[in-house]
Amino acid sequence: MDTISACALGIASLSEEYKNDLPRFLYDELENNDYGKDYLIERAKQLHSIVLTFK
């Protein structure tokens, strides 16, 4: 279920139809191990650039 939720959140974050209203502590407390905060930020940037090529 965590994987599905993470994928859905990632996809929704690229849509202008969804409001980014997650509590700040969810960002602040995210781990930064091998696949942590920095990794996710980089993947989000890559996904965003791919999505922009299709618009």
PEGI-V142764 format. One record per residue. N is the residue number from 1. RES is the residue in three letters. SS is DSSP state (alpha for helix, beta for strand, coil for the rest). Layout:
BEGIN
n->N res->RES ss->SS
n->N res->RES ss->SS
END
This chain:
BEGIN
n->1 res->MET ss->coil
n->2 res->ASP ss->alpha
n->3 res->THR ss->alpha
n->4 res->ILE ss->alpha
n->5 res->SER ss->alpha
n->6 res->ALA ss->alpha
n->7 res->CYS ss->alpha
n->8 res->ALA ss->alpha
n->9 res->LEU ss->alpha
n->10 res->GLY ss->alpha
n->11 res->ILE ss->alpha
n->12 res->ALA ss->alpha
n->13 res->SER ss->coil
n->14 res->LEU ss->coil
n->15 res->SER ss->coil
n->16 res->GLU ss->coil
n->17 res->GLU ss->coil
n->18 res->TYR ss->coil
n->19 res->LYS ss->coil
n->20 res->ASN ss->coil
n->21 res->ASP ss->coil
n->22 res->LEU ss->coil
n->23 res->PRO ss->coil
n->24 res->ARG ss->alpha
n->25 res->PHE ss->alpha
n->26 res->LEU ss->alpha
n->27 res->TYR ss->alpha
n->28 res->ASP ss->alpha
n->29 res->GLU ss->coil
n->30 res->LEU ss->coil
n->31 res->GLU ss->coil
n->32 res->ASN ss->coil
n->33 res->ASN ss->coil
n->34 res->ASP ss->coil
n->35 res->TYR ss->coil
n->36 res->GLY ss->coil
n->37 res->LYS ss->alpha
n->38 res->ASP ss->alpha
n->39 res->TYR ss->alpha
n->40 res->LEU ss->alpha
n->41 res->ILE ss->alpha
n->42 res->GLU ss->alpha
n->43 res->ARG ss->alpha
n->44 res->ALA ss->alpha
n->45 res->LYS ss->alpha
n->46 res->GLN ss->alpha
n->47 res->LEU ss->alpha
n->48 res->HIS ss->alpha
n->49 res->SER ss->alpha
n->50 res->ILE ss->alpha
n->51 res->VAL ss->alpha
n->52 res->LEU ss->alpha
n->53 res->THR ss->alpha
n->54 res->PHE ss->coil
n->55 res->LYS ss->coil
END
